[in-house]
Amino acid sequence: MSTEALGETLLLTPPDTEVMNAARQHILTQVTALKLDFLPVMKEKMLPLQAALNRADKVYRDVLAAVTVELNKVNLQQIDLKQQQIEADQRLSDAQKQQAISLLDKHRIRELSSLTTAINSGAQAIAASSDNMLQIDLKLKDRRLLETLQQQIDTMTQRKATLDSTMSTIAEDRRLLDATIKTFEQHNLADIFKDLLPTPDELA
């Protein structure tokens, strides 16, 4: 980690809250739009996963904020500048310089130690959240999966049978209608019974 990276010119900030909220809302919208009606079991699995994701997201944001605070507190550039000034100061003896530099080294170690502690603590918290998510069993049990799929297949089969029956009835009605029209045309029944049929005015 260079002193330039931790200098006063670099100010780290957590990602914009509105941007992160918008991203989470977009993901939630996409997940909600998924059509999982064909597999109700999966919906049950999604509930604990969603809760775990929300908890992991909060842990990540808290850790990121804590690490960012520590990063902004670390200023190794200023410590290095003081060390250069001490080394160049001709009024100080070698022993005094060594003592002052030793104090600066301790200060530098404390700065890095706080940052290291924050990073390690954050890493452990994130790892724990990841472990909690890994404990969620997203695998569908074979028996329940087969039962669910079989129910859906039976429903679709029944719908197809009903549709086939309806289409068959429509086809038979159409055949009878075509045969009737053909008979009328062959025997000129329309002309024979035209006097018995209602006129357009009567039908109006």
Contacts in CASP RR format, 6 or more apart in sequence:
PFRMAT RR
TARGET T0000
AUTHOR 0000-0000-0000
METHOD contacts of the structure
MODEL  1
MSTEALGETLLLTPPDTEVMNAARQHILTQVTALKLDFLPVMKEKMLPLQ
AALNRADKVYRDVLAAVTVELNKVNLQQIDLKQQQIEADQRLSDAQKQQA
ISLLDKHRIRELSSLTTAINSGAQAIAASSDNMLQIDLKLKDRRLLETLQ
QQIDTMTQRKATLDSTMSTIAEDRRLLDATIKTFEQHNLADIFKDLLPTP
DELA
1 76 0 8 1.000
3 76 0 8 1.000
3 77 0 8 1.000
3 80 0 8 1.000
4 10 0 8 1.000
4 77 0 8 1.000
6 71 0 8 1.000
6 74 0 8 1.000
6 75 0 8 1.000
6 76 0 8 1.000
6 77 0 8 1.000
7 75 0 8 1.000
7 76 0 8 1.000
7 77 0 8 1.000
7 78 0 8 1.000
8 75 0 8 1.000
8 77 0 8 1.000
8 78 0 8 1.000
11 72 0 8 1.000
12 68 0 8 1.000
12 71 0 8 1.000
12 72 0 8 1.000
13 68 0 8 1.000
14 61 0 8 1.000
14 64 0 8 1.000
14 65 0 8 1.000
14 68 0 8 1.000
15 64 0 8 1.000
20 61 0 8 1.000
24 57 0 8 1.000
31 46 0 8 1.000
31 50 0 8 1.000
36 42 0 8 1.000
36 43 0 8 1.000
36 46 0 8 1.000
38 152 0 8 1.000
39 140 0 8 1.000
39 148 0 8 1.000
39 149 0 8 1.000
40 148 0 8 1.000
41 140 0 8 1.000
41 144 0 8 1.000
41 145 0 8 1.000
41 148 0 8 1.000
42 140 0 8 1.000
45 136 0 8 1.000
45 137 0 8 1.000
45 138 0 8 1.000
45 140 0 8 1.000
48 136 0 8 1.000
49 133 0 8 1.000
49 136 0 8 1.000
49 138 0 8 1.000
52 129 0 8 1.000
52 132 0 8 1.000
52 133 0 8 1.000
52 136 0 8 1.000
53 133 0 8 1.000
55 129 0 8 1.000
55 132 0 8 1.000
56 126 0 8 1.000
56 129 0 8 1.000
56 130 0 8 1.000
56 132 0 8 1.000
56 133 0 8 1.000
59 125 0 8 1.000
59 126 0 8 1.000
59 128 0 8 1.000
59 129 0 8 1.000
60 126 0 8 1.000
60 129 0 8 1.000
62 125 0 8 1.000
63 121 0 8 1.000
63 122 0 8 1.000
63 125 0 8 1.000
63 126 0 8 1.000
66 118 0 8 1.000
66 121 0 8 1.000
66 122 0 8 1.000
67 115 0 8 1.000
67 118 0 8 1.000
67 119 0 8 1.000
67 122 0 8 1.000
69 118 0 8 1.000
70 114 0 8 1.000
70 115 0 8 1.000
70 118 0 8 1.000
70 119 0 8 1.000
71 115 0 8 1.000
73 111 0 8 1.000
73 114 0 8 1.000
73 115 0 8 1.000
74 111 0 8 1.000
74 112 0 8 1.000
74 114 0 8 1.000
74 115 0 8 1.000
75 111 0 8 1.000
76 108 0 8 1.000
76 111 0 8 1.000
76 112 0 8 1.000
79 104 0 8 1.000
79 107 0 8 1.000
79 108 0 8 1.000
79 111 0 8 1.000
82 104 0 8 1.000
83 101 0 8 1.000
83 104 0 8 1.000
86 92 0 8 1.000
86 97 0 8 1.000
86 100 0 8 1.000
86 101 0 8 1.000
86 104 0 8 1.000
87 97 0 8 1.000
87 101 0 8 1.000
89 97 0 8 1.000
92 100 0 8 1.000
183 189 0 8 1.000
184 190 0 8 1.000
190 197 0 8 1.000
END
